[in-house]
Amino acid sequence: MQSIQPILRRTGGVACVALIATALVSSPPVYGQAQPVAFRGAEIIPITSAPIADGVLVIRDGRIRAVGPADDVTIPEGAEIHDVSGKVIMPGLVDTHSHVGDLDWGDDSSPIQGATRILDAVNVRDSGIRRAQAGGITAANMMPGSGHLMSGQTVYVKFRNARRAEDLLFCEDVLTGICGGMKMANGTNPLRSSPPFPQSRAKSAALVREKFLQAEEYRDQVQRADDNDTQRPPRDLELEAIVEVLEGQRIAHHHTHRHDDVLTVLRLQEEFGFRLVLQHVSDAWIVAEEIARSGFPSSLIMVDSPGGKLETRDVHFRSGAYLEQAGAPVGFHTDDWITDSRYFLRQAGLAVRAGMSREGALYGMTMAGARMMDVDDRIGSLEPGKDADFIILSGDPLSVYTRVQETWIDGIRVFDLDDPADRPYAVGGYGLQPRPSPTAPERESGR
């Protein structure tokens, strides 16, 4: 099926502007290191294969070059060697639903705002990014809020030390590339007391259905016009983005809590055929079989404090176990600040305590999240050829006593618990974390 993304490139003068803008944007920074770096002596948890009791990890130029038992991996001559005996190395954590970055999003003008891009609201100097590094999170899905039926376009990022939002992105071409998913929501959050927002769950679904039908018609008009400018409909940024959802190019990340709301999402998906990640899913344990039959993954949040919305009253730690037993893919997220990014790893422990397997929970913190963001070819496991995104832990990842010692992204160390400049982001409270100077950013190129 023909995508409507090339419209921009086919519109003469606009295309020229796009090319000029691309040329003016500086090339993305080069990450990694020419000298090999080797880590030896740690237990290595690759995620997609069995743990290695006495392992060696070799990285170079921002990629993993070798990983395996000490007897099987040859450390290259001239490598910088780190003795990490007694530690644990695993892939960087992947947060499929985060609001760090000092984000804002849509207004009250409409309940559906598919043209809104969270990329345009990312503050790379926000201390939340440093907190995420301290928590071992190397990649995330930065999301608009859930106060709309469709809050806008998310962005898939790595938590590098950056000067601008583009430096965080997985994609290289922000002008014409698809750099994230689409945030949607149902249940209580999008409801309002007056139009244009819905006042009921049934109306919420009806409004989404109407917008998807409009997008289908817009797509068909563009395809019928082909290269005939006189027949092409006026460009509609919102409908373009929704067509990307309908064509499977952009995943719908759907906020939903109550069991009936979950089933409404699955009903809409079956009708329109979009790709889907269920976000939050407080009642997942109630409808685990239905979710499993859909084949779509759930990203859970292990909320361990009371309070919140009435629709989340039946949330339970056992959702991960129920979904796993039903055969449904499971991942996790922080929804930061709902759960502090520094404590993300404990979600795996909470899920295991409620019956989920150790392997499934660790997969859910890493590889499952990478798959939910379409970046599993680059991150989520420790395998040769993948990006050198990993964390060094003081002990077992499920222990409450374990600390994130170091976080590495693209072969660059972005967090070190022993560094006095980094430590406050791991242990400080509200207002204690220093903001870097805009004229002298900290650790631009790593160490």
N, C-alpha and C positions, 0 to 999 in steps of 0.2 A: 504494500500500500504506500502510495507516494506521501512523503512528509511535506508539511507546509513550511518547514524551517528555511528552505532556499528562497522564500519570497524576498527577504532582505537582499540576498545576493543577486536577484534578478531584476532589481528595480533601478537600473541605470545610475543616476546621480547618487542615490542613497548608498549604492554599492561602493561608489568611489569614496564617499565619506567613511564607510566602514573600513575600507582598506587603509585609508590614511590614518584612522584612529588606531588600527591594529599596529601600524608601523610606529606610531608615536608611543605606544605602550612599551615600556622597557621589557627586555627579555626576562623570563623568570630566573630567579637566582639559582646558582649551581649548588646542589647540596652534596653532602658526602665528603669523601677524602680519597686522595690517590694512594696514600699509604694504607696497606691492609691493617686492620685492627682485629685482634683475636681475644676472645674471652674463654678462659679455661677453668675447669674445676667445679663449675656450678651444675646443679641439676637443671636440665633443659626440658621444658614442656613445649614441644612443637605444635601441639593441638591436633594436627592431622595424622600424627603417628605417636607411638608409645613414648613416654618420658625417658630421658637419658640420664642415668644416675651421675655419671662423670662425663660431662659433655664439653664440646668445643664449638664455639660459634665464631665464624670468620666473616667480616664485612669489608667491603671496599667500594668506593664510588657510590655510596648510598644504597648499595644492594647487599643482600646476603649471598656470600660466595660458597660457604660450606657450613654444614651443621651435622653433628653426629658424635659418636663415642670418641673419647680421647685417643684410643688405639687406631681409629679408622680415619681421622682427619689430620692431615699434615698442615701445620701452621706455616704460611709462606715466609721465606727468608726476608728479614727486615721488618716484619710486622710489629706493630705496637701491641704488647701483650698485657692483658689485664687478668690478674689472678682473682677470681671471684669464688673461690672455694667456700663452701657453706651457704652460698646464695642460690637463688632460683631465678632462671631466665625464662620468660614467656613472651609471646607477642604483645604488642601494645594493645590496650583495651579500646574497644570501639563503642562509642556512645551513640545510639541511633536516635536520640531525641534530647537535644541540649538547647539551652537559651543563653549560654555564656556569650560574651561579646557585646554586652550593653545594648541588646537588641530592642528595637521597637518595630511595629508592624502596621497593619491596616487601621483605618478609622471607622467611624459609624455610618459612613455613607452607603454601605451595601453589605449584605451578609456573604456575598461571594466576590472575592477580590483576587482572582487568579493571576492578574498582571503584576501584583506586588512581589518584589524580589527582596528577600531578607539580606541578600548580598549588599544592597544599598544602605544597610543600617548596621553593618558590622564595625565595631570599634576594636581594632587590634591591640589597643593599649589597655583594654579592660582586664582587671586583675583576675577575672574568672578564667581566662585562658591559662594564666599561670597556675591557678588552682587545679585546673584540669591536668596540666602537666604533672603537678605534684601528686595527683591521684593515679598516674599511670595511663591516662587517656591520651592516645596519640591521634585518634581520628574521631570525627563526630558528624552528625547530621544537625546543622544549625537550623532551628525551626522558628517560624512565626508562631504567635500564640494560637489558642484554640477558641477565641471568642467569635469566630466566624465559621460559617459552613465550609468556606474555602478561604484560608488566610493568606495563601500565596506560596511562592516558590521557595523551597528550602535550598540549602547549599551544603555539599559534602566537602569537609575540610580536614586538613591535618593541622595540629596545633603547633606549628613551627613558630619560631621567633620571627615576627614579621613587621614590616613597615606599612603595609597596605593589605586590604582584604584579599586582593588577587593572589598574594603570596601564600595564602592558606589553601588554595583550591586544588582539588585533584585534576580538574580539567584545565587545559592550556588556553583555550579560546573562549573567553567569557562573552565575546560579542555574538558569536553564533553557536556556541556549544551549549549543551545541557549539563549544568553543573550540580544538579540536585533533583529533588522530588517535588511533590505538591502536598502541602499541609491541608488536611481536611478535618472536620470535626462534626460530631452530633451529640445528642444528649443535652445536658443542661447548659453548657457554656455558650452556644450560639443563640439561645433563646433570649428575647427581649419582650418588653411590655407593649411595644408598638412597632408598626411597619417602618422601614422595609424588612426588618428582621422578623423571623417567624416567632409565633407564640406557642407552638406545639411541635411535638416530634413528627407528627404526620406531615405538617406543612414544611418542616425542614427537609424531609426526604423529597417532597414534591418540588421544592425550589431547586434542589440539586439535579433532579431528573430533568427539569425544564432546561437547565443550563447545559447539561450534557447533550440534550437533543439539539439545542442551538449550535453547539460545537460540531456535532455531526453534520448539520446542514452547511455550516461554514466550510468544513473540510471538503464536502462534496462540491461546493461551488468553486473552491480553489482548484480542485482536481479537474473539474470540467473546463475551467478557463485555461489550464495549462499555461502556455506562454502568451496568451492573449490578454494584454493589459486592460483592454476595454471591457472585458467580461469578468475580470477579477474583482471580488468584493473589496470594499475599503478594508485596509489592514486593521485587525482587532487583536491587540496584544493579549487580552485575556483569553479569547477563544483560541488563539494560537497555542497558548500554554496548555489549555484543556485538551486540545487535539493531541498534543504530545502525550498527555495522560491516556487518552483513548487509544493511541497507537502503541502504547507500551514503552515509549521512550522515556517517560518520566513516571516514576513510581508514586502512587498515592499513599502518603503516610497519614493514616486516619486515626485521630483521637476518638476513642470510644470506651465506655466503662460498663454500663449495665448490660446484662445478657440480651435483652431485647434490642438494644441499640447495636450490639455486635451483629446480631442476625440481620438487622436492617442494612448494615454496611455490606454484608455478604450477599444480600438480595440485590442491592444496587450493582455490585460487582458482577454478579451473574448476568444482569441485564445488559451492562455496557462493556464488560470484558476487560476492564483496566487491571493493571498490576497493582498489588496491594500489600501493605504492611499494616497490621493492626497494632495501634499504639495504646499503651496502658492496659486495657483489657482487664479491668478489675474483676469481672465475673468470668474470666476465662475458664476457671475450674468447673463452672456450671455448664458451659457450652463447648467443652473441649472436643467432643466428638464432631460437632458441627464444624468447628474451626479446622480440625484435621481433615475432614472430607473436602473442604475448600482447597486445601493444598497451600494456603498462604501462611506466612509466618506471623508470630506475635512478638512484640517487644514489650516486656513487662517492666514494671517498676516495683521494687520491694520496699514499700513504705513501712517504716517501723515505728511510727509515732501516731498517736490518735488525732482525730480531727479531720477536716476536709469536707467534701461535698456528700450529701445524702446518697447520691447515686453510687458512691464508692464504699458504702457501708459493709458490703459483703466481700471486699477484697481479702485475699488470703495468700499466704506464702506458698501454699500447695499448688497454685496455678501452674508453675513450672513443671512440677512432677506430673500433674494430670495431662498437660499438653504433651509432654515427652512420652508418656505411656500411650497416648492416643496416636502418636506418630506425627505430631505437628512440630514444625521448626520453632525454636524459642530463642529469643535474644533478650537483652536488657538495656535499660537506659536510666539516666538520672533525672531528666526534666529539670535540671539544675535551675533554680535553687530548691525545688521540692526535695531532692536528695543532693547533698553537696558532692561535687565532682571528686573531692579528695577521698571520699569514702565509697566510691563506686564498686571497688573490688569486693566489698563485703556482701553485695547482692548475691554473688555466687554462693557464698557461705549460707546465707539465709535460705536460698532455694534448695540447697543440699540438705540442710537441717529439716526441711519440710518434705523431703522424699525424692528430690531430683538427683540424678546420678552426678558424681563428681565430673566425669568426662563431659556430660551434657551441659553442665553449668559453666565450665571453663570454655567450652565451645561457644556457648551463648554469649560470653563476654567478649569474644574475639571474632571467630570465623563467621558465626551466624550474623553478627552485626555487619561485617564486611559484605556478606551476600545481600543483606537488606539494602545496601547502598550501592550495589553493582560494582564494588571495588575489590572483590575477593581474589581477583587475579594479581593484586598488588599487595594486599595486607591480610591480616587475620591469622596467619600461621607462619612458622619459621621454616622456610623452604628455600633452597638455592634459587636465585633469580628474583625473589620477592624483595620489596623495599625493606631496608634495615630499620624497621620500627619495632622496638622491643623494650621491655622493662626488666630491671634487676630488682628482685625482692629480697628482703632480709630472711625470709623463711617461706613456709608453705602458703600458697595464695589464699587458702581458706581459713587460715588462722587469724584470730582477732589481734594477735600480737605482731603480725607481719606488717612491715612498712615498705613503701616504695622507696628504694634507695636511689635509683637513677631511672630516667626516661630518655630514650633515644628515638629520634625521628630522622629518617633518611640518612642514618649514619652519624648524626650530630646529637651530642648530649644536650638536651634542653632543660633537664632538671637533675640536680644533685643534692640530696638531703644534707650532705656534709658541707655544702657551700653556704656561708652565712647570707649570701644574697638570695638564695633559693629557699632556705629553711622556713622563713616566715610564711611563705605561701602554703606550706604543708601543716604548720602548727598554729598560725596566727588566727585571731578571731576577726569579727567584723571591724573594718576600719583600720586594721593593723598592717595590712599589706601595702607596701610603698608603691607609688605609681612612678614608672620610669619617666625620665625627662624626655620631651619630644625632640630635644636637640642632641641628646646623648643616650639613645636606646641601649638597653643592656644586652650584651651577648648576641650581637647581630649574627655572627658567624659561628656560634657555638664555641667549643673549647677543643 
